[in-house]
Each structure stands twice: as C-alpha cells, then as structure tokens.
Amino acid sequence: MKRRLPLLLALLGAIMVAAATFSAIPLRMGMQAFLPRPHDAASQFLLDELNHGPTQSIMIASIRGNDTASLLQTGHRFHEALAATGQFSLILDGPASLSWQKDQPLFFAHRYGLAPHDRTRLFSPDALKADTARLYDLLQSMAAPLVEDIGLKDPTGAYADYLASLESSTPPASLDGLWLTADHHATLMLLQLRQPTLDPAQLKHLHQAIRQAFENSRPPHGGDCQLLLTGSPAFSFIAAQSLRQDMDRLALLSLLVVVGILYWRFRSLWVLATLGVPFLLSLSLSMLVVQLCFGWVHGIAVGFGMTMLGVSLDYPVLLLGHRDRGEAIPVVLGRIGTSLKLATLTAIVGLLSMIFCGLPGLMELGLFSATGILTAACITIWLLPHLVTQADLAAHHQGVSPSLLRWEALRRYRVLCLMVAPPAMAVLLLHPFRIERQGEILNPIPPALLEVDHQLHEQLGSPQPGLIAVVHAPDSEHILQQEEELLGHLPASQDMDDAARLLPSRARQQQRLATLPAADSIRANLQTALQASPFQPEAFANLPEDVEQARHLPPLGLDDIAHTAVGHRIDLLLMARHGLWYGLILPRSPAASASLERLHQQKPDLLLVNMKTAVGDLLRPYVRKAAFWLATGIAVALLTLLVCQRSPACTGRLALTLGLTGLSVLALLRLHGPVFSIIHIVALAFVLGVGIDYALFFGRPQLDAAERTRTLRTLLTCNMMTVLSFAILASCQTPLLRELGLTISSGALFAMIFSFLLMGTIPTSSQQGNHA
C-alpha cells in the first residue's frame, strides 16, 4: 500500500483541482458563441437581430384541447393569469386585444395627418357631396351602430382610412373573444416580454411562470388541454435545457463506457486511478486556459471535453499498454517515445482548423482540445512514469496473442483498400454536398417545432420574415422619411410592414395638414354639398372647427404613441442600436419581396437581408478559412513527419491512409445528409489528427511478435474508447454535437482500419508459422 501512496495523493490532488475548477468557472449554454463575427453593416445588423432584436421578446402560446368549452374557459383564465405576472407588455389573443377604442381619442384627433389617402382631406363641394352620400348609405345599413358614433364627426372617413391601413392581414377566426386555429382545436396568443433576456436562469424563471399560470388556469377536471410555447424566448430555454441534458448524459455515459473498456483491458482499479490523473488535470487545465483566453467557457466545450476522455487517455494507455510488468519506463519510452511525441504534435496541428477558423465557439473547442491533448501527453511522459514504476502497473494481458496477429495477414491484400476510392468519389460527384446556408446545424431547435412555429405565425397573420430591407439614420424621424421615400418607388398595392405606414413622419403629417382648407371655406363648401341632401345643415356644424383645430395640432411622434397598440407594433419595426436608429421593411408576399429586390438593384446602398440564408452567407468566409487551415495543418504534419522520419515511402503511405479516411468519412456524411458545414470541416481535421496517431504507431519499427501484439491491443483499446465516446456524442439532441460525434466516431473507425492495413508491415511466412 505504501508503494501506491504517491498515486493516491496524485489522484486526490487531481480531484481537488477539478472540483475547484468546475466550481469557479460558470458555463454558458446559449448558441451565440457559434455565430460569426460582424464584418459589415449587414452582418452587424443581422447578429444584433439574432441576439438582441425585437423578435427576441416575442412568443406564441397555444392551448390545444378537444373540448371547446373547456378550451375557451382555460384560454380566458390563462390570459388573466399571464397578465397578473407583470412580465408581458402585450398579450394579444382575440379581437378585443386589438381594439382601438382605448386609443381612439388620440388617433382620431390626428386623423388628417395619419390617413394615407388624399381624398380624406378634400373638402371641395363635390368631394363632400360624395362623402355625405356614402355616409348616408352606411347609416342605412347594418353597420349603422358603428358608423353613427364617429361618422358625423368624420364624414371624409379619415379615421377609418387610417385604421384600414393598420390592418396588414386577415385576423384569425375567433370564438367567445379568443383567436382559434383553423381547426378550432387550439387557441392563439401572441406575447411580448417587457424585458427580453437570453440569461438561462431568467428564461427558466419565465418558463416556470408561464407553466404555472397555465396549470392554475385549467378547469378542476381539466380535460386534455396542452400548452405549446414557441418563439425566441421559448426556443432559447429549450436549447439550454437540451444542452444541459446532453452534457449530463455525455458525462455519465462517456465515463461508464471508457471505464468499462479500460477495466476490461487492464483489470486493475489502480490503473483506472492512474489514468484518472491525466484526464482530470487535462480537463481542468483546458477549462482554465479557455477561461483566460475567452473570458468564458461554453457548455458544448465541456461536453466535447468529456467525450475527449476517449482521446486524451490514448497516451497513458499507450504507455501502460506497452509496458511489461517489472519493465523500466525509460525502456518503454525508448520504444514508443518518438511516436508518442510525434502523435501529440500532429494531433495538435490537426486542430489548427478549429483554433484559427474565426468562430469563437469553435475556436474555444479547438483550444480546449489542444490544451487537453498536450497536457495529457506531458503528464504521460513526465509524471506517470514515477507513479507507474512505484506502483508497478502494467496491462493485464501479456505476451504474444496468435489470434490477434493472424489479422496481420489481411495486410497482404492492402491494395484492395484503393477500391474504396471510386465508389466514395462517385457518391460525392453524383450527389454533391449542399453547403449550409440556413444555419441548420447551428440551430439547436428541432425542425418539427420550427415548422409548428411557422404555422402558428401564419395563422396569426404574421408570417416569419424571409427578406428584410433595413434603413438606418441618426434619428427616428429620418428613418420614417427614408421609408416613405423608398416605398414611394414601389406600387401602392405592395403588401409591406413598415413603421412609416403605422406612423408617418412629422414632415409628411405637416404636409398633409397644410392641404386642409380653412374653416370658412369648409362651411361654404358644406352649404353647397348639403343642398338636396337628406342631412340637416346643422348635422356637420362642428366639422369646420374640428378641422381647424386639427390643422394646428403638432404631428404625432414616437413618444406620443408609446404604450398604445400602434406603439407596440412600431417597436418591432423601429429600434435604436449603437447610437443609430434602424427601420425594417418586411414584405408579406413573394411579389412584395420581388419588388424590394428590384428596388435594391436601383438603390444598391439599401441594406437587404435574407434571414433564411444570412447566417449561412456569413459563415462562408469561415468555411473557407477552416478548409485552408485543414489543408495547411495536414501539409505541415506530413512535412514534419517527412523531416523527422526521413522516409518518403512511409510518408506517402500515411498520406494515402489519410486520403482514404477522409474520402470514406465524406461519403458516409453525404449518405447521412446533404448539408455540409464548417462543423464537418473541423471534425474532419480532428479525425485526420487521430488517424496520424494510429498510423505512426502501426508504422513504427516493431522487432518481435510481443511488441506487435502490444501495439494491436493498445490501439484497439484507444480506438474503442474514441469510437464509442463519440458515438454517444452522435446521439445527442444538439445538432452541433450530433454532427461532431458522427463525423469523429466514423472517422476514427475508418482511420483505424486503413492505418492497420496500410501502415503495418506485411508478415512473412515464417512469422505466421511462429504465431501458429
């Protein structure tokens, strides 16, 4: 026991360092770290929109149930419960929530400056005669109760004209004051947060508050009502929860798998304790280095690091697996030391595409992995020899294994490996990849839920934007003027959402008010228009003074309409950022989008952003950079090996091994799916780094059967840990982790196969006889 005391102390110290590190460094869970950095005005706006835009405050809540009475009762109670939380600035769930009654005095007083059509400001005898005749017809119709209230005060219909301009879409069907989906089995509710946030803790509190409000709203014998939440705040919470679940699952399963493999290989808890030292220290140091360099550590980096357990343990496994009991460590390092150091160097070089790709999240993954590999290798070379020698630890299986060595006979047919290339290239040429343009792999939300969100937006009459035109100026007034000038170049019938339609600029309002005639002129024109009219002359006696008063009212501004229904809508279309104001013009139909694109050709300085493909377009430079560093890293690794080993033939076979591994992985990925992204490039770089490790150990000089057996056993152990650990990663819910896991697990398996067949020596007949 005394001999193993240093090992126990080292393990205890590693555990304490890891515990202190994890308790001191908080983890991020959002996906913003994996978004590209801005490089121009379009990218800056897009990233602000994704991170802090008004859409980050919008949610949709839908209650589904088969019993209509129970559904409506729950919907009304749910509205009241949400309002009581005080967390929402806007709750829209029925016709009453869009009523303009409470805002009517303000907008009615300014109706002449807001109404879009000039006919509402014409007070000529002929115009007034037509307006009063139309008003009389309405008073004789079923709409009389609605018209009578304001019709006599506004015979030209300016207020009605303004309200009509606000209706950009047909509202959903309603029943008992609640909006319903087309099948009448679910309610529709649009929510706007008072204080949008991306903080996971606050999102969790918000989600719990909404869920609690729903549970309190259900009838006592509440039926089968179910609540569905979509929108950016809900998606951010789902992504954080999904990532947390993936991390917990990764940590547990990776630990069980790797410990199981290592115990099967070494049959010693003392060996497991020894291997825990480099793992815990490399994981802790990786977190500290990333924290120092980036100021934060992402949960995906830690999850990836837990999976790296199968890779960072390769080096101590190689040391212990090549040692016979009682053998001096310097003798073991004399046999494998050079290959071990070259493998470490080339593995780190293979991570260059991650470290220098430019995306903060992937750079963090690359730095995390490189630090872990370097730390594990250094501990293996300088610290473990003392612990292993003191405790006299070695592999359980010793000596020659004829059953394993019989597999070496397959190397006689190594030329058949070349047959992999034609079908793999055929798959890639006949069915080429589609470069990611919509951020599918970076989006942690399931496609089915995104489709449901899109359908709910459409039923609410607010389809999610694809194309967006963006104008910017020092203040909101200039934004409104720019939008008016731009929209003046488009057909009047174009279906657009923009702030200038909801609130004309002050200058436009003043121009409109200046066209209003004086009170005396209106009185004279009224006398002429009302001749032979069913209206009495005194019916519009107050109209001249009302118009005169409207002429002298100051135009409405943003501050005047704050907290009104129109103000809430404008908040989504007009915002201040970085000392500038930005206005959005959203087309609501394909024809409107085409009109905006034509306008962009005439005015190239107009900022046009396609929200569906913008993330992919921003990622394109990073894809090229990652591909460049992938090629550079592999070239540097091969050149290093050529210089160190001075064997062009061996380097050529290694290059062939890497080429076949890469082709096989790419073909498998294409069969898996059509999208290729920067995630696959950096994962492929990691695969090729691991492949160089295997190739170096299979290709090094091995003098006897015992040494070849040790190499096969240790590399099989290393490969099983890597393949199974990353296979667990491939089963994650988070697409980024899933694609990393699939690429690396399959790549490690291909790398093992090709390295064994192409880099190992072909056994002679005498060797085969001895093995038998």
ROPA-499145 format. One record per residue (C-alpha): x, y, z; residue in three letters. Coordinates in pm, whole numbers, padded with zeros to 5 digits, always signed. Each point is the difference from the previous one (the first is absolute). Example, Ala and Ser with C-alpha at 12.3 -4.5 7.8 and 13.67 -1.06 7.14 Angstrom:
ROPA-499145
+01230-00450+00780ALA+00137+00344-00066SER
***
This chain:
ROPA-499145
+00000+00000+00000MET+00288+00233+00079LYS+00127-00042-00357ARG-00329+00132-00134ARG-00029+00293+00239LEU+00147+00249-00256PRO-00262-00115-00249LEU-00283+00058+00249LEU+00136+00344+00088LEU+00028+00093-00369ALA-00359-00115-00064LEU-00128+00190+00303LEU+00181+00313-00117GLY-00147-00034-00352ALA-00350-00041+00143ILE+00040+00312+00215MET+00130+00203-00297VAL-00292-00115-00219ALA-00257+00073+00273ALA+00142+00349+00057ALA+00006+00070-00374THR-00360-00108-00062PHE-00128+00196+00301SER+00186+00317-00097ALA-00078+00012-00373ILE-00367+00039-00104PRO-00113-00142-00333LEU-00183+00171-00287ARG-00283-00186-00169MET-00115+00230-00284GLY+00096-00051-00363MET+00106+00361-00060GLN+00367-00098+00035ALA-00031-00207-00316PHE-00129+00289-00210LEU+00246+00182-00229PRO+00148+00336+00084ARG-00132+00310-00184PRO+00207+00134-00288HIS-00232+00260-00156ASP-00327+00185+00065ALA-00214-00293-00118ALA+00172-00255+00221SER-00001+00237+00298GLN-00374+00055-00035PHE-00067-00371-00049LEU+00193-00105+00310LEU-00164+00274+00207ASP-00336-00123-00126GLU+00080-00360+00096LEU+00140+00093+00340ASN-00192+00307+00116HIS-00261+00074-00267GLY-00369+00058+00073PRO-00080-00356-00108THR+00184-00115+00314GLN-00293+00134+00203SER-00280-00166-00201ILE-00161-00332+00098MET-00301-00194-00118ILE-00206-00199+00249ALA-00255-00248-00130SER-00232-00212+00215ILE-00127-00313-00175ARG-00300-00203+00110GLY-00291-00194-00145ASN-00273+00136+00228ASP-00088+00348-00128THR-00166+00122+00318ALA+00293-00108+00217SER+00244+00149-00252LEU-00167+00342+00000LEU-00030+00004+00379GLN+00369-00086+00036THR+00096+00262-00260GLY-00175+00285+00183HIS+00146-00101+00336ARG+00345-00037-00155PHE-00015+00358-00134HIS-00083+00132+00348GLU+00271-00212+00166ALA+00267+00120-00243LEU-00105+00363+00044ALA+00034-00044+00376ALA+00366-00102-00033THR+00091+00348-00128GLY+00264-00144-00234GLN-00175+00083-00328PHE-00046+00339-00162SER-00245-00137-00255LEU-00242-00295+00003ILE-00197-00044-00323LEU-00244-00290-00010ASP-00325+00131-00150GLY-00182+00283-00178PRO-00037+00196+00324ALA+00378+00012+00048SER+00034+00178-00336LEU-00278+00248+00070SER+00093+00361-00066TRP-00268+00135+00233GLN+00237+00092+00280LYS+00230+00181-00244ASP-00279+00157-00205GLN+00008+00357+00144PRO+00370+00040-00081LEU-00007-00138-00354PHE-00338+00149-00085PHE+00129+00348+00085ALA+00297-00052-00237HIS-00194-00189-00268ARG+00068+00247-00279TYR+00376-00024+00037GLY-00008-00379+00027LEU-00248-00101-00272ALA+00196-00124-00304PRO-00241+00104-00277HIS-00030+00364-00111ASP-00374-00034-00068ARG-00061+00007+00377THR+00135+00357+00010ARG-00207+00130-00291LEU-00278+00232+00114PHE-00113+00126-00341SER-00377+00010-00064PRO+00013-00303-00229ASP+00215-00202+00241ALA-00221+00086+00298LEU-00311-00086-00199LYS+00143-00346-00082ALA+00117-00051+00361ASP-00337+00089+00155THR-00184-00221-00250ALA+00227-00293+00089ARG-00049+00076+00370LEU-00379-00002-00042TYR+00012-00341-00168ASP+00205-00140+00289LEU-00247+00141+00254LEU-00277-00192-00175GLN+00199-00327+00014SER+00066-00251+00279MET+00323+00190+00074ALA-00198+00300+00126ALA+00083-00049+00371PRO+00372+00009-00079LEU-00019+00289-00246VAL-00233+00223+00199GLU+00252+00054+00279ASP+00268+00169-00209ILE-00149+00036-00348GLY-00152+00344+00052LEU+00328+00124+00149LYS+00207-00149-00283ASP-00205-00003-00320PRO+00308-00029-00224THR+00096-00328+00175GLY+00353+00104+00098ALA-00005-00201+00323TYR-00141-00309-00170ALA+00261+00041-00273ASP+00280-00003+00258TYR-00143-00302+00182LEU-00028-00186-00330ALA+00369+00067-00069SER+00087-00168+00330LEU-00163-00327-00098GLU+00286-00173-00179SER-00160-00346+00005SER-00322-00186+00065THR-00030-00076+00373PRO-00051-00361+00112PRO-00346-00145+00056ALA-00135+00075+00347SER-00250-00153+00238LEU-00115+00149+00330ASP+00264+00273-00034GLY+00297-00235-00055LEU+00198-00067-00318TRP-00003-00362-00111LEU+00195-00205-00250THR-00168-00105-00323ALA-00113-00334+00150ASP-00146+00178+00310HIS+00192-00239+00227HIS+00260+00249+00128ALA+00016+00361+00116THR+00250+00253-00134LEU+00178+00257+00216MET+00283+00240-00087LEU+00213+00114+00296LEU+00262+00273+00027GLN+00238+00002+00295LEU+00060+00320+00193ARG+00369-00084+00044GLN+00136-00244-00263PRO+00288-00210+00125THR+00235-00280-00107LEU+00107-00085+00353ASP-00078-00371+00062PRO-00101+00060+00363ALA-00246+00276-00092GLN-00137-00204-00291LEU-00056-00292+00236LYS-00186+00227+00243HIS-00213+00136-00287LEU-00079-00348-00127HIS-00098-00115+00348GLN-00225+00306+00044ALA-00181-00071-00328ILE-00039-00369+00082ARG-00132+00082+00347GLN-00248+00250-00149ALA-00123-00271-00235PHE-00037-00260+00277GLU-00195+00251+00210ASN-00226+00073-00299SER-00107-00354-00076ARG-00347-00104+00117PRO-00012-00219+00313PRO-00079-00304-00208HIS+00195+00160-00277GLY-00020-00232-00288GLY+00286-00041-00239ASP+00116+00358-00054CYS+00367+00031-00093GLN+00219+00311-00022LEU+00244+00058-00287LEU+00255+00284+00012LEU+00203+00120-00298THR+00202+00310-00086GLY+00353+00108+00084SER-00031+00007+00383PRO-00155-00347+00001ALA+00257-00131-00247PHE+00290+00139+00204SER-00133-00178+00309PHE-00048-00326-00192ILE+00353+00023-00142ALA+00154+00059+00343ALA-00196-00287+00153GLN+00088-00231-00287SER+00368+00086+00027LEU-00001-00052+00376ARG-00163-00342-00045GLN+00255-00089-00268ASP+00287+00100+00228MET-00127-00203+00295ASP-00059-00300-00222ARG+00338+00035-00169LEU+00184+00020+00330ALA-00168-00312+00138LEU+00006-00222-00309LEU+00352+00100-00111SER+00131-00074+00348LEU-00174-00339+00011LEU+00113-00100-00349VAL+00362+00104+00042VAL+00032-00145+00350VAL-00153-00326-00122GLY+00243-00027-00293ILE+00300+00086+00215LEU-00094-00246+00272TYR-00048-00274-00261TRP+00343+00080-00142ARG+00199+00042+00325PHE-00212-00180+00266ARG+00129+00237+00268SER-00163+00279+00195LEU+00346+00139+00066TRP+00050+00046-00374VAL-00335+00182-00018LEU+00113+00227+00284ALA+00323+00068-00188THR-00184+00089-00320LEU-00229+00231+00193GLY+00293+00229+00083VAL+00078+00115-00359PRO-00369+00018-00090PHE-00104+00220+00293LEU+00304+00226-00029LEU-00031+00038-00377SER-00371+00081+00029LEU+00064+00255+00276SER+00290+00168-00176LEU-00201+00017-00324SER-00282+00182+00179MET+00243+00242+00163LEU+00180+00080-00325VAL-00330+00057-00183VAL-00126+00222+00283GLN+00319+00208-00014LEU-00008+00035-00380CYS-00373+00053-00058PHE-00131+00114+00338GLY-00264-00275+00002TRP-00039-00375-00053VAL-00281-00145-00209HIS-00194-00306+00105GLY+00060-00159-00340ILE+00377+00028+00056ALA-00032-00186+00329VAL-00230-00260-00158GLY+00249-00044-00281PHE+00279-00020+00260GLY-00181-00276+00186MET-00021-00191-00327THR+00369+00073-00055MET+00051-00232+00297LEU+00038-00277-00256GLY+00273+00191-00187VAL+00198+00171+00274SER+00043-00338+00172LEU+00164-00146-00311ASP+00345+00108+00115TYR-00002-00153+00351PRO-00167-00311-00145VAL+00278-00030-00257LEU+00260+00033+00277LEU-00160-00258+00229LEU-00101-00230-00283GLY+00358-00025-00130HIS+00152-00070+00342ARG+00062-00351+00125ASP-00015-00046+00374ARG+00335+00089+00156GLY+00125+00174-00314GLU+00171+00336+00047ALA-00196+00296-00137ILE+00303+00147-00184PRO+00013-00324-00200VAL-00367+00035-00091VAL+00043+00366-00099LEU+00303-00101-00202GLY-00228-00216-00213ARG-00302+00230-00031ILE+00121+00344+00116GLY+00073+00141-00346THR-00333-00119-00141SER-00181+00132+00307LEU+00149+00348-00036LYS-00060+00011-00376LEU-00359-00117+00052ALA-00057+00281+00252THR+00149+00259-00234LEU-00196-00112-00304THR-00327-00027+00196ALA+00039+00361+00112ILE+00090+00107-00354VAL-00318-00172-00116GLY-00198+00231+00228LEU+00124+00315-00174LEU-00317+00026-00208SER-00200+00025+00322MET+00235+00239+00177ILE+00031+00242-00294PHE-00345-00034-00163CYS-00114+00332+00150GLY-00323-00115+00166LEU+00038+00056+00376PRO-00183-00318+00097GLY+00201-00225-00231LEU+00324+00177+00087MET-00079-00076+00363GLU-00058-00368-00086LEU+00331-00013-00185GLY+00195+00167+00280LEU-00173-00219+00258PHE+00092-00317-00193SER+00357+00103-00076ALA+00065+00094+00363THR-00147-00329+00119GLY+00208-00207-00242ILE+00322+00185+00080LEU-00060-00023+00376THR-00082-00372-00014ALA+00313-00069-00207ALA+00226+00202+00230CYS-00138-00172+00311ILE+00046-00337-00171THR+00366+00069-00081ILE+00111+00180+00317TRP-00234-00086+00289LEU-00150-00344-00061LEU+00335-00182-00027PRO+00066+00064+00370HIS-00349-00111+00105LEU-00004-00305-00227VAL+00347-00116+00105THR-00072+00051+00370GLN-00326-00197-00022ALA+00135-00247-00262ASP-00307+00027-00224LEU-00034-00169-00338ALA-00258-00148-00234ALA-00188-00311+00109HIS+00064-00185-00324HIS+00369-00069-00063GLN+00198-00178-00267GLY-00079-00106-00356VAL-00359-00043-00120SER-00010-00224-00309PRO-00371+00071-00051SER+00069+00373-00027LEU+00305-00039-00219LEU-00190-00214-00249ARG-00183+00320-00102TRP+00332+00131-00135GLU-00041-00239-00293ALA-00265+00238-00135LEU+00279+00245-00081ARG+00093-00217-00297ARG-00316+00129-00165TYR+00059+00364+00086ARG-00021+00100-00364VAL-00373-00070+00025LEU-00027+00309+00218CYS+00027+00201-00320LEU-00335-00143-00108MET-00164+00223+00263VAL+00090+00315-00193ALA-00212-00044-00320PRO-00340-00057+00170PRO+00071+00272+00256ALA+00089+00249-00274MET-00304-00110-00202ALA-00228+00078+00294VAL+00157+00344+00043LEU-00002+00086-00371LEU-00347-00131-00084LEU-00156+00136+00319HIS+00208+00302+00103PRO-00042+00164+00337PHE-00217+00306+00049ARG+00200+00258+00194ILE-00191+00107+00309GLU-00177+00332-00055ARG-00275+00007+00261GLN+00198-00080+00315GLY-00173-00339+00036GLU+00284-00162+00194ILE+00050+00302+00225LEU-00374+00012+00076ASN-00075-00213+00310PRO-00379+00006-00053ILE-00163-00313-00150PRO-00124+00064-00358PRO-00348-00129+00093ALA-00036+00269+00269LEU+00123+00268-00240LEU-00263-00109-00251GLU-00272+00022+00267VAL+00122+00351+00088ASP-00016+00100-00366HIS-00358-00133-00030GLN-00112+00184+00314LEU+00151+00326-00131HIS-00187-00044-00327GLU-00330-00064+00177GLN+00056+00314+00207LEU+00056+00192-00321GLY+00365+00074+00078SER+00212-00236-00211PRO+00365-00011+00096GLN+00207+00234-00215PRO+00227-00130-00269GLY+00121+00310-00182LEU+00046+00322+00201ILE+00091+00345-00123ALA+00184+00208+00259VAL+00049+00375+00011VAL+00202+00184+00261HIS+00035+00365+00099ALA+00100+00215+00300PRO-00361+00033+00123ASP-00343-00153-00041SER-00139+00292-00205GLU+00257-00054-00274HIS-00077-00374+00004ILE-00368+00068-00067LEU+00087+00246-00277GLN+00234-00252-00164GLN-00265-00270+00012GLU-00256+00234-00156GLU+00244+00091-00277GLU+00085-00366-00069LEU-00357-00122+00004LEU-00090+00281-00237GLY+00195-00192-00267HIS-00217-00310+00048LEU-00356-00063-00123PRO-00255+00121+00253ALA-00155-00345+00017SER+00316-00166+00133GLN-00057-00187+00326ASP+00267+00129+00241MET+00042+00039+00372ASP+00186+00319+00090ASP-00003+00266+00269ALA-00080+00285-00242ALA-00336-00160-00082ARG-00090-00015+00368LEU+00138+00344+00085LEU+00082+00242-00283PRO+00297+00230+00052SER-00063+00339+00157ARG+00088+00163-00330ALA-00257-00214-00188ARG-00267+00075+00261GLN+00070+00375-00026GLN-00024-00017-00380GLN-00337-00171+00027ARG-00131+00245+00258LEU+00108+00292-00216ALA-00241-00115-00272THR-00302+00035+00228LEU-00218+00302-00088PRO-00093+00271+00248ALA-00318-00022+00206ALA-00185+00267-00204ASP+00069-00187-00322SER-00131-00326+00148ILE-00324+00173+00118ARG-00063+00137-00346ALA+00071-00332-00166ASN-00226-00184+00248LEU-00292+00230-00084GLN+00044-00081-00368THR+00049-00376+00055ALA-00302-00041+00232LEU-00252+00155-00241GLN-00261-00267-00077ALA+00173-00225+00254SER-00189-00209+00258PRO+00225+00149+00268PHE-00102+00315+00184GLN+00249+00293-00033PRO+00078-00009+00372GLU+00099-00372-00016ALA+00361+00100-00077PHE+00002+00333+00182ALA+00310-00087+00204ASN+00204-00135-00294LEU+00168+00331-00105PRO+00124+00068+00353GLU+00121-00363+00038ASP+00201+00025-00322VAL+00138+00338+00100GLU+00109-00141+00334GLN+00163-00299-00173ALA+00195+00238-00226ARG+00178+00149+00300HIS+00072-00320+00194LEU+00369-00098+00012PRO+00073-00321-00197PRO+00011-00327+00191LEU+00339-00143+00096GLY+00124-00322+00152LEU-00025+00132+00354ASP-00364+00097-00055ASP-00110-00352-00094ILE+00206-00192+00259ALA-00200-00275+00173HIS-00269+00004-00269THR-00078-00299-00223ALA+00165+00183-00293VAL+00303+00080+00216GLY+00052-00367+00086HIS-00008-00091-00370ARG+00247+00274-00088ILE+00240-00128+00267ASP+00051-00308-00219LEU+00072+00208-00311LEU+00197+00296+00133LEU+00281-00024+00256MET+00313+00179+00124ALA+00337-00178+00011ARG+00360+00112+00034HIS-00097+00369-00020GLY-00199-00047-00323LEU-00363-00068-00082TRP-00101-00295-00220TYR-00325-00050-00185GLY-00123-00329-00148LEU-00209-00044-00312ILE-00153-00348-00008LEU-00162-00132-00319PRO-00301-00221+00066ARG-00024-00171-00339SER+00232-00135-00271PRO-00100+00287-00227ALA+00096+00254+00268ALA+00335-00175+00050SER+00066+00013-00375ALA-00081+00373+00000SER+00250+00060+00280LEU+00269-00191-00189GLU-00060+00212-00310ARG+00017+00313+00214LEU+00330-00124+00143HIS+00141-00023-00352GLN-00091+00364-00058GLN+00126+00106+00344LYS+00298-00223+00090PRO+00054+00188+00327ASP-00331-00141+00129LEU+00085-00272+00252LEU-00182-00321-00094LEU+00025-00301+00235VAL-00135-00348-00070ASN-00061-00139+00347MET-00024-00357-00131LYS+00343-00009-00162THR+00184+00285+00173ALA+00164-00215+00268VAL+00131-00240-00263GLY+00125+00289-00212ASP+00183+00142+00301LEU+00155-00339+00070LEU+00143-00034-00352ARG+00328+00184+00072PRO+00046-00212+00312TYR-00056-00317-00203VAL+00275+00107-00240ARG+00231+00087+00288LYS-00064-00333+00174ALA+00062-00189-00326ALA+00325+00192-00050PHE+00124-00084+00349TRP-00108-00362-00043LEU+00217-00031-00312ALA+00281+00200+00163THR-00007-00210+00317GLY+00015-00330-00187ILE+00277+00129-00228ALA+00205+00119+00300VAL-00056-00333+00177ALA+00114-00201-00303LEU+00301+00227-00053LEU+00095-00035+00368THR-00018-00379-00026LEU+00203+00001-00318LEU+00271+00206+00165VAL+00000-00204+00323CYS-00029-00347-00151GLN+00193+00065-00323ARG-00211-00259-00182SER-00192+00125-00306PRO-00158-00343-00045ALA-00136-00006+00355CYS-00126+00358-00031THR-00165-00085-00332GLY-00183-00297+00152ARG-00112+00219+00289LEU-00132+00259-00245ALA-00190-00278-00182LEU-00142-00116+00334THR-00125+00349+00081LEU-00140+00046-00349GLY-00203-00322+00011LEU-00119+00081+00352THR-00117+00346-00107GLY-00174-00133-00314LEU-00180-00270+00197SER-00120+00245+00265VAL-00124+00249-00261LEU-00189-00273-00189ALA-00161-00121+00323LEU-00099+00357+00093LEU-00156+00050-00344ARG-00202-00319+00039LEU-00107+00128+00342HIS-00117+00339-00127GLY+00052+00259-00275PRO+00122+00292+00216VAL+00371+00067+00050PHE+00113+00261+00249SER+00300+00141+00180ILE-00073-00248+00280ILE+00085-00287-00233HIS+00325+00166-00107ILE+00133+00045+00351VAL-00117-00350+00099ALA+00176-00142-00305LEU+00319+00178+00105ALA-00028-00165+00340PHE-00054-00339-00168VAL+00310+00035-00213LEU+00202+00094+00309GLY-00116-00318+00173VAL+00074-00194-00320GLY+00361+00121+00007ILE+00029-00132+00358ASP-00109-00348-00106TYR+00213+00003-00312ALA+00313+00099+00192LEU-00034-00285+00248PHE-00081-00261-00264PHE+00281+00124-00221GLY+00279+00016+00262ARG+00264-00277+00010PRO-00121-00301+00203GLN+00265-00266+00048LEU-00198-00297+00129ASP-00346-00149+00028ALA-00041+00111+00362ALA+00047+00365-00098GLU-00243-00032-00291ARG-00253-00158+00235THR+00038+00286+00248ARG-00051+00252-00280THR-00317-00172-00122LEU-00144-00028+00350ARG+00067+00360+00099THR-00117+00152-00328LEU-00316-00210+00005LEU-00063+00125+00353THR+00061+00361-00103CYS-00219-00036-00307ASN-00286-00158+00192MET+00006+00287+00252MET-00002+00262-00275THR-00265-00163-00220VAL-00239-00080+00284LEU+00047+00337+00176SER-00077+00195-00316PHE-00281-00239-00091ALA-00164+00116+00324ILE+00059+00357-00117LEU-00172-00091-00330ALA-00316-00092+00192SER-00039+00350+00153CYS-00301+00225-00060GLN+00220+00303-00081THR+00072-00012-00377PRO+00352+00144+00035LEU+00102-00271+00246LEU-00177-00265-00204ARG+00185+00086-00321GLU+00333+00019+00183LEU-00062-00340+00154GLY-00104-00168-00325LEU+00296+00137-00195THR+00264-00081+00261ILE-00130-00344+00103SER-00027-00124-00359SER+00328+00169-00092GLY+00187-00160+00290ALA-00126-00343-00107LEU+00107+00055-00363PHE+00335+00138+00117ALA+00062-00313+00208MET-00083-00233-00288ILE+00209+00177-00263PHE+00292+00061+00237SER+00008-00370+00095PHE-00011-00117-00361LEU+00225+00257-00167LEU+00255+00099+00265MET+00079-00333+00167GLY+00259-00240-00142THR-00115-00303-00195ILE+00086-00315+00200PRO+00236-00254-00157THR-00081-00369-00027SER+00240-00085+00282SER-00167+00254+00228GLN-00339-00149-00072GLN+00133-00346+00078GLY+00145+00115+00329ASN-00329+00160+00097HIS-00184-00320-00072ALA
***
